[in-house]
Amino acid sequence: MLLLFLFNIVPMYGILIAFKDFIPSKGIWNSPWVGLQYFDFMMQLPDVWLVTKNTIIIAGLKILLGFPVPIIVALLLNEIGRSWFKRTVQTIVYLPNFLSWVILSGLILDVFAVNGGLVNSFLKFFSIEPIYFLGDNTYFRSIIISTDIWKNFGWGTVIYMAALTSIDPSLYESAIMDGASRWKQTLHITIPGIVPIIMLTAILSMGNILNAGFDQIFNLYNPLVMKTGDIIDTYVYRVAFNDANWSLSTMVGLIKSVVNSLLIVTGYWMAYKWTDYRVF
């Protein structure tokens, strides 16, 4: 409880910056109060709605398209009898999760490079002109979403594989004696057995609807794709460090955190109401 208080509650004192005209030389407490001035200012900025739209689209598609992938992979691996093959696949798909976006971004930039990149070399083989994928608004979001799924689905697969081990083997034995096929066993035993963990991950993912991935986009975007790639986090970064407007950046971050908290509470309420599932 002491550590929770020190590292989670005490730092929330910095939220006051959002309601003050923060002057570093005076500190947080001695800076003058301005109320909701920065909230009104933020709502009038033309870029806010663009970055909010980009954030919701990128984060929403990451959740929507990335959520079923680890479930499907875990169900497929569960059907494989050879344990060495199963462990090998798990290790391979889990490896990208250990790498930071700084390292992976360098790899992605090389793969999609105009000159000598793997993808453009493949296109050149078919006499197709090179494409600057990471500088084109048509392709940028697709690359961001697909590479995020590639990096993270291994972690989700491990979670669902662990959940599958908790299913009572006697249920499968009974189903086999009744003549149930593998598909029927998966449909009536395996999937219902991991529904609680699916609900839990769905609830947690709802809180990320405004988390489009700062590390990934900050390392991959450029001025050519600001129209489709600029998100709330990168916008806050530019306002805070380029314009030195700490109060405005804190206000934007605070609103984002409040919305995420409301979404998590709503998701938990929906899970309790519809499935009677409770985390606490």
Sequence and secondary structure as in RCSB ss.txt:
>XXXX:A:sequence
MLLLFLFNIVPMYGILIAFKDFIPSKGIWNSPWVGLQYFDFMMQLPDVWLVTKNTIIIAGLKILLGFPVPIIVAL
LLNEIGRSWFKRTVQTIVYLPNFLSWVILSGLILDVFAVNGGLVNSFLKFFSIEPIYFLGDNTYFRSIIISTDIW
KNFGWGTVIYMAALTSIDPSLYESAIMDGASRWKQTLHITIPGIVPIIMLTAILSMGNILNAGFDQIFNLYNPLV
MKTGDIIDTYVYRVAFNDANWSLSTMVGLIKSVVNSLLIVTGYWMAYKWTDYRVF
>XXXX:A:secstr
 HHHIIIIIGGGGGGGGGGB   TTTHHHHS B TTHHHHHHHH HHHHHHHHHHHHHHHHHHHHHSHHHHHHHH
HHHT   HHHHHHHHHHHHGGGGS HHHHHHHHHHHT TTT HHHHHHHHTT     GGG HHHHHHHHHHHHHH
HHHHHHHHHHHHHHTTS HHHHHHHHHTT  HHHHIIIIIHHHHHHHHHHHHHHHHTTTT   HHHHHHH  GGG
HHHH  HHHHHHIIIIIS  HHHHHHHHHHHHHHHHHHHHHHHHHHHHHH     
